[in-house]
Structure formats: C-alpha cells, structure tokens
C-alpha cells in the first residue's frame, strides 16, 4: 500500500503490481473472458514506473491459479 497526495487530500492505493495482477486473474475467472480486463492491465503496465517484475510474475501466477505467467500474459 502507498499514500498518494493530492491538493484535496490523500488516497491510499494498492501497489501497482497488485492492481495489474488482479486484471488477468479476473479475466481467467470470468466466463466471458472480458478483453477490457487485459487492456486495463496492459495500460497499467505501460504507465507504471519501476515495476517489480518478479513480484508481478508471482502475483499473476497466484491470481490466475497458475494458469498464466507474466511472460504469457504479455504475449496474449
């Protein structure tokens, strides 16, 4: 978790890697395989700074119950 400050106040956010890993996890779990979930994750990766790739790979494996790795996700 991290605190992001704005002029209006502060917001507590989950780590970027956790936000990214959640999307392919939801995609795998979804009956519809909603492509927007993958697009959201790709957008987060493109805009993120200093991604912990080892941790992200671990989280994607965990959130997809071993169905995807980071490399496999990036190749979809």
Backbone bond lengths (Angstrom), bond angles and torsions (degrees), N, CA, C in turn:
res aa  C-N    CA-C-N  psi(-1)  N-CA   C-N-CA  omega(-1)  CA-C   N-CA-C  phi
1 X - - - 1.447 - - 1.529 108.72 -
2 X 1.304 114.96 149.16 1.462 119.51 176.61 1.524 109.29 -145.41
3 X 1.309 114.57 156.03 1.452 121.67 178.98 1.525 108.36 -100.71
4 X 1.326 115.78 128.71 1.461 121.65 176.10 1.528 106.50 -114.14
5 X 1.328 114.98 125.10 1.462 120.43 -177.08 1.524 111.00 -94.84
6 X 1.307 115.36 136.47 1.452 124.37 174.09 1.523 107.34 -126.02
7 X 1.329 118.01 160.17 1.465 119.35 178.24 1.543 112.42 -55.38
8 X 1.329 116.14 -32.42 1.461 120.81 -177.52 1.522 113.16 -82.11
9 X 1.325 117.55 -13.52 1.466 121.00 -177.57 1.511 111.29 151.18
10 X 1.313 116.11 -168.07 1.460 122.21 -177.36 1.525 110.87 -111.79
11 X 1.338 114.08 152.23 1.456 121.66 176.59 1.517 108.01 -127.83
12 X 1.312 117.05 134.68 1.456 122.75 176.11 1.527 107.85 -93.84
13 X 1.335 116.77 120.93 1.469 121.85 -176.55 1.517 111.28 -119.57
14 X 1.313 114.86 148.97 1.462 120.65 171.82 1.524 108.54 -70.48
15 X 1.307 116.86 159.54 1.463 121.34 177.21 1.527 109.45 -59.73
16 X 1.323 116.39 144.47 1.460 121.73 -179.29 1.519 111.12 -55.48
17 X 1.327 117.25 -41.12 1.466 120.92 179.84 1.529 110.80 -60.06
18 X 1.331 116.90 -38.39 1.464 120.18 179.52 1.527 111.16 -67.57
19 X 1.323 116.38 -39.29 1.463 120.13 177.23 1.527 110.94 -64.31
20 X 1.331 116.11 -40.99 1.463 120.84 179.58 1.524 110.56 -65.65
21 X 1.317 117.56 -49.21 1.472 122.03 -175.86 1.524 112.27 -62.92
22 X 1.317 117.05 -29.92 1.461 120.38 179.95 1.522 111.92 -62.72
23 X 1.319 117.51 -36.16 1.470 120.70 -175.51 1.533 112.64 -64.94
24 X 1.361 121.15 -52.67 1.467 118.25 177.22 1.523 111.81 -64.94
25 X 1.325 116.91 -28.94 1.468 119.45 175.88 1.515 111.39 -62.77
26 X 1.335 116.56 -43.68 1.462 120.82 177.23 1.532 111.02 -68.64
27 X 1.325 116.72 -35.17 1.464 121.23 178.82 1.525 110.76 -62.80
28 X 1.341 115.93 -46.21 1.468 121.08 179.18 1.528 110.55 -62.36
29 X 1.331 116.57 -40.18 1.461 121.43 -176.45 1.528 112.83 -76.34
30 X 1.322 117.47 -18.64 1.452 121.86 -174.56 1.525 111.41 -80.16
31 X 1.293 115.90 137.18 1.461 120.90 175.27 1.527 110.03 -67.29
32 X 1.333 116.66 -33.69 1.466 121.56 -176.86 1.516 113.28 -80.34
33 X 1.338 118.46 -17.77 1.465 122.33 -172.78 1.529 110.22 49.48
34 X 1.320 115.08 58.81 1.465 123.94 -175.90 1.530 110.71 -62.10
35 X 1.321 116.91 113.05 1.463 122.49 -177.81 1.525 112.24 -63.01
36 X 1.328 117.94 -24.35 1.470 120.73 177.96 1.526 111.73 -60.95
37 X 1.323 117.32 -31.67 1.461 120.32 178.25 1.522 110.96 -63.43
38 X 1.313 117.23 -42.37 1.464 120.95 178.28 1.523 110.80 -69.04
39 X 1.316 116.93 -37.86 1.461 121.19 177.77 1.532 110.72 -63.10
40 X 1.315 116.80 -40.33 1.465 120.75 177.63 1.522 110.62 -61.55
41 X 1.328 116.63 -44.87 1.468 120.51 179.90 1.527 110.99 -64.31
42 X 1.316 117.11 -43.63 1.473 120.24 178.53 1.528 111.48 -62.15
43 X 1.305 116.53 -40.62 1.460 120.93 178.71 1.517 110.67 -63.47
44 X 1.316 117.13 -42.88 1.471 120.68 177.49 1.524 110.95 -61.67
45 X 1.321 117.54 -42.50 1.469 121.16 179.20 1.527 110.13 -62.43
46 X 1.327 117.24 -44.47 1.466 121.06 -178.61 1.520 112.32 -63.55
47 X 1.311 117.54 -33.68 1.462 121.61 -175.27 1.527 113.31 -93.65
48 X 1.305 116.87 -12.70 1.464 120.83 -175.56 1.526 111.53 -77.17
49 X 1.304 114.38 152.88 1.461 121.80 174.96 1.520 108.67 -115.84
50 X 1.317 115.79 140.25 1.472 121.48 174.72 1.523 113.41 56.72
51 X 1.312 116.85 53.58 1.462 121.31 177.24 1.527 109.52 -70.31
52 X 1.313 116.47 133.79 1.461 122.30 173.98 1.537 106.84 -85.09
53 X 1.343 116.37 91.53 1.464 120.96 -171.70 1.526 112.86 -62.47
54 X 1.326 118.31 -38.78 1.465 119.86 178.57 1.525 111.01 -62.16
55 X 1.333 115.66 -43.75 1.463 119.95 178.52 1.526 110.63 -66.51
56 X 1.341 117.09 -42.22 1.460 120.45 179.06 1.519 110.60 -61.67
57 X 1.325 118.21 -43.11 1.457 121.60 177.41 1.527 110.10 -59.72
58 X 1.313 116.79 -45.18 1.471 121.61 178.90 1.530 110.74 -60.30
59 X 1.329 116.88 -44.74 1.469 121.08 -179.08 1.527 111.53 -67.50
60 X 1.337 118.11 -39.39 1.468 119.88 178.22 1.521 109.71 -64.27
61 X 1.328 117.04 -43.45 1.468 119.92 176.77 1.524 110.71 -59.04
62 X 1.319 115.97 -43.31 1.464 121.29 -179.05 1.533 111.01 -66.72
63 X 1.320 117.00 -48.50 1.464 120.85 -175.32 1.524 113.31 -71.80
64 X 1.334 117.56 -19.41 1.470 120.67 177.91 1.527 111.40 -105.07
65 X 1.329 116.46 12.34 1.478 121.82 -179.69 1.525 110.91 54.14
66 X 1.340 116.03 38.81 1.459 121.48 176.64 1.516 114.91 81.95
67 X 1.323 117.90 3.82 1.461 120.64 -177.42 1.528 112.79 -76.37
68 X 1.342 117.48 -25.33 1.460 121.34 -178.48 1.511 111.30 -137.08
69 X 1.327 115.24 148.18 1.460 122.57 167.79 1.531 107.24 -107.45
70 X 1.313 116.95 172.31 1.463 119.68 176.03 1.524 110.28 -59.60
71 X 1.326 117.36 -45.61 1.473 120.83 -179.68 1.518 111.57 -61.29
72 X 1.317 117.14 -41.97 1.467 120.30 178.71 1.524 110.65 -65.79
73 X 1.328 116.74 -41.13 1.458 120.01 178.06 1.528 110.88 -60.82
74 X 1.319 116.63 -44.59 1.462 120.58 -178.16 1.527 111.97 -65.57
75 X 1.327 117.47 -23.71 1.467 120.24 -179.41 1.528 113.02 -89.87
76 X 1.327 117.91 -4.80 1.476 120.23 179.52 1.519 111.09 -68.34
